[in-house]
Amino acid sequence: EHRKVEEQDGRVQAQEATIAELKSAVAKQQATGAQQKNDLEARIAQQRNDFQARVTQQQKQIEALAAGLAKGRPACRTRQA
């Protein structure tokens, strides 16, 4: 009977070790997921800023062209980046 208790004790310790390893793996995955989310949000924000800058540049070009047409001559063309 003492042997059975020791065997059960060993199984419990092994299960506790496995549980600790799984908890550690889950924590690492959560940290990785959080980092990936932050990276993605930063990329989206950068793309949004880049897009807005392009729209602003195009709007200025449109306004310059419209002003030139209003005067009866085309506005100076600017090169896009």
C-alpha positions as CSV (number, residue, x, y, z in Angstrom):
1,E,0.0,0.0,0.0
2,H,2.9,2.3,0.7
3,R,4.2,1.7,-2.8
4,K,0.8,2.6,-4.3
5,V,0.8,5.9,-2.4
6,E,4.4,6.6,-3.7
7,E,3.3,5.8,-7.2
8,Q,0.3,8.0,-7.0
9,D,2.5,10.7,-5.5
10,G,4.9,10.4,-8.5
11,R,2.0,10.6,-11.0
12,V,0.6,13.7,-9.2
13,Q,4.0,15.4,-9.3
14,A,4.4,14.5,-13.0
15,Q,1.0,15.9,-13.7
16,E,1.7,19.1,-11.8
17,A,5.0,19.5,-13.8
18,T,3.0,19.0,-17.0
19,I,0.4,21.6,-15.9
20,A,3.2,24.1,-15.1
21,E,4.8,23.5,-18.5
22,L,1.4,24.0,-20.2
23,K,0.8,27.2,-18.3
24,S,4.2,28.5,-19.3
25,A,3.5,27.7,-22.9
26,V,0.1,29.4,-22.8
27,A,1.7,32.5,-21.2
28,K,4.4,32.6,-24.0
29,Q,1.7,32.3,-26.7
30,Q,-0.3,35.1,-25.1
31,A,2.7,37.3,-25.0
32,T,3.5,36.5,-28.6
33,G,-0.1,37.2,-29.6
34,A,-0.1,40.5,-27.8
35,Q,3.2,41.5,-29.5
36,Q,1.9,40.5,-32.9
37,K,-1.3,42.6,-32.3
38,N,0.8,45.6,-31.3
39,D,3.0,45.2,-34.4
40,L,-0.1,44.9,-36.7
41,E,-1.7,48.0,-35.1
42,A,1.5,49.9,-35.6
43,R,1.7,48.8,-39.3
44,I,-1.9,49.8,-39.9
45,A,-1.4,53.2,-38.3
46,Q,1.7,53.8,-40.5
47,Q,-0.2,52.7,-43.6
48,R,-3.1,55.0,-42.7
49,N,-0.7,57.9,-42.2
50,D,1.0,57.2,-45.6
51,F,-2.3,57.0,-47.3
52,Q,-3.5,60.2,-45.8
53,A,-0.3,62.0,-46.9
54,R,-0.8,60.7,-50.4
55,V,-4.4,61.9,-50.4
56,T,-3.4,65.3,-49.1
57,Q,-0.7,65.6,-51.8
58,Q,-3.1,64.6,-54.5
59,Q,-5.7,67.1,-53.2
60,K,-3.1,69.9,-53.5
61,Q,-2.3,68.8,-57.0
62,I,-6.0,68.8,-57.9
63,E,-6.4,72.3,-56.4
64,A,-3.4,73.6,-58.3
65,L,-4.7,72.2,-61.5
66,A,-8.2,73.6,-60.9
67,A,-6.7,77.0,-60.2
68,G,-4.7,76.9,-63.4
69,L,-7.8,75.9,-65.4
70,A,-9.7,78.7,-63.8
71,K,-7.1,81.1,-65.1
72,G,-7.3,79.6,-68.6
73,R,-4.0,77.7,-68.5
74,P,-2.9,74.4,-67.0
75,A,-1.1,74.6,-63.6
76,C,2.5,73.4,-63.3
77,R,2.6,69.7,-62.9
78,T,4.3,68.2,-59.9
79,R,5.9,64.8,-59.9
80,Q,4.5,62.2,-57.6
81,A,6.8,60.4,-55.3
